[in-house]
Amino acid sequence: MFDPSSFRCIRTFVFGAVMAGSCVAYADSSAPKNLPGLPALPESAKQRILQHIQETNLTHLRGWPGMIFYCPINETTVQTYKDVCTESYKTLERLAVQNHLQFRKAQNLNEITLLPHLTGQLKLVIDLQSSIPSDSATAIAATVTVLAHYTGAVNRMQDQSPDDNQAKHPQYTPQHVDALLWERSFIKATNGSQNELAKPVIDGVNQQLEAFFADYAKANK
């Protein structure tokens, strides 16, 4: 029996799209040393803060002039991926029209990197990762990610008037970054072939797209 909990995807950003990758942690001796301690908060205060964060996150979806869609339909040989992208694009187009949102498709990784710079639009990336196919079990992890590109982002520590040494740290240097505004992910697994996962993954991606556009509509009403 395949155990989905044993399936892991570790993601990173490559050329502006969410791709498979790995993460290694290193100690940074140059990081600011005067970081404030974590406050002790009652559970009720934590819940109020979380609710405020959720409400604020919705406002981040407000007022964007359009969106660029990307799914690796032209950059994969996996037929299941192609099927998922084909059906997902149909859902994306329908929901974009319903929400009066301008949209276009990025044909490859270069376009999903370049077009947000040229248009000032959001980008919605559908990332698909699968386990190594076998005769007994297989799984596909899918993530729907909405990102906004900023050309001069800085860490909030900038507001704390860093000294000259701290100012050299990357936290205080304006960066080109893709800010994560919205994300949902899931895993589908089967004891059969990968082809059996096409419909479950299509249905799962479509559910996440519906959820995103519901949040988008709420933010822009």
Secondary structure, DSSP 8 states (H G I E B T S, - for coil): ---GGG----EEEETTEEEE--------TTS-S---------HHHHHHHHHHHHHHHHHTTSS---EEEE--TTS---HHHHHHHHHHHHHHHHHHHHTT--EEE--SHHHHHHHHHHH--EEEEEEEEE----SS-EEEEEEEEEEEEEEEE--GGGGG---TTGGGSGGGS-EEEEEEEEEEEEEEEESS-GGGGHHHHHHHHHHHHHHHHHHHHHHT-
